Amino acid sequence: MLWPANSPDLNPIEHMWDELCRRVQQHHPPPANLGQLPQWLQQECNGVPRAFISNLIHSMRQRCVECLAHNGGHTRY
């Protein structure tokens, strides 16, 4: 399958990583070492509201529609 070099990234996981990053950064003090980070990420991942995750999943149709409407160019996602 041919895959253009500038193909759009429709993956909503980037929004999930951004949410996790914000949640971890809100902790004071931050993780003392890298060994604590996986535990904090797991804890924060479990705390992400199901509605947030559901919205990401349900946004896929609109992501695809906008991508097609812009001929694979830039979208708001």
ChimeraX attribute file (.defattr): number of C-alpha atoms within 10 A of each C-alpha:
attribute: neighborCount
match mode: 1-to-1
recipient: residues
	/A:1	3
	/A:2	4
	/A:3	6
	/A:4	8
	/A:5	6
	/A:6	8
	/A:7	11
	/A:8	16
	/A:9	13
	/A:10	14
	/A:11	13
	/A:12	16
	/A:13	12
	/A:14	11
	/A:15	14
	/A:16	16
	/A:17	13
	/A:18	10
	/A:19	15
	/A:20	20
	/A:21	13
	/A:22	12
	/A:23	17
	/A:24	17
	/A:25	11
	/A:26	9
	/A:27	10
	/A:28	7
	/A:29	7
	/A:30	12
	/A:31	15
	/A:32	8
	/A:33	7
	/A:34	8
	/A:35	9
	/A:36	11
	/A:37	14
	/A:38	11
	/A:39	12
	/A:40	17
	/A:41	16
	/A:42	11
	/A:43	14
	/A:44	16
	/A:45	16
	/A:46	11
	/A:47	11
	/A:48	14
	/A:49	9
	/A:50	10
	/A:51	9
	/A:52	13
	/A:53	15
	/A:54	10
	/A:55	11
	/A:56	15
	/A:57	13
	/A:58	11
	/A:59	14
	/A:60	14
	/A:61	10
	/A:62	11
	/A:63	19
	/A:64	15
	/A:65	12
	/A:66	17
	/A:67	20
	/A:68	12
	/A:69	11
	/A:70	11
	/A:71	11
	/A:72	15
	/A:73	12
	/A:74	12
	/A:75	17
	/A:76	6
	/A:77	14
